[in-house]
């Protein structure tokens, strides 16, 4: 008997910096979500779609749930993560190896209202030096909730990714695919381009990077053999603008070069990328400014 096709939504949830976006990219076999070592790199809900012979997986990457709720952007990120739990078929709760924090407790509390299956993915196990410590750690995690399955894995190395995918597929409902076979995300090219620029800024500036920074693609035009892109980098203060530009414009130039190479690979085309830095005071704590810059609760 031929098994019926399966399809469904799978929310990837967890506190900031546990590797949700790295896991999504690994599951898809390509880069959709940006990554960096900075917490709260992911600010939006992003769909990653993988279509196979027996199932279509519609993964929902989410911002990290966190306790700090002081600014409008933080509240919006938490809302986006919470809303992603609505109407999904499976939840993959991602935690970091041997480390459990108060933010993990926050996620666990959010999951109390969930009725669908929940799989616990214990990421970054490759960083555990003494593997004998892993078994008692997994036992302790199993006592926090009745998970449908607990899978230790490494998103960076790809360890146990196939096991996670097999587990999730078995939990998906029987259904025809929701999306065309060649579609890999619900996000526009403009959005993906803006995210690539923001990723390079996060990686280049490290601890200097102000959280009050976002990127908006102002112009996106296809010409013969080349794509012209103009992007604005918004910051909250003049001092932040100086950091992003750097001495004699070096930081902005380097970020632009790195982003252009990444975007050319993404779009499979030559790209002419121009970046500007502008100040919009207090945008990260202004609901209207957030909406105008693409931070919405739409799901």
Secondary structure as UniProt FT lines:
FT   STRAND          6..13
FT   TURN            16..17
FT   HELIX           20..28
FT   TURN            39..40
FT   STRAND          46..51
FT   STRAND          55..61
FT   HELIX           72..83
FT   TURN            84..87
FT   STRAND          90..96
FT   TURN            97..98
FT   HELIX           102..110
FT   HELIX           111..113
FT   STRAND          117..123
FT   HELIX           125..127
FT   HELIX           132..142
FT   TURN            143..144
FT   STRAND          149..152
FT   TURN            155..158
FT   HELIX           161..171
FT   TURN            181..182
FT   HELIX           189..205
FT   HELIX           206..208
FT   STRAND          213..223
FT   TURN            224..225
FT   STRAND          226..235
FT   HELIX           238..245
FT   HELIX           247..249
FT   HELIX           250..267
FT   STRAND          270..279
FT   TURN            281..282
FT   HELIX           283..285
FT   HELIX           287..292
FT   TURN            293..294
//
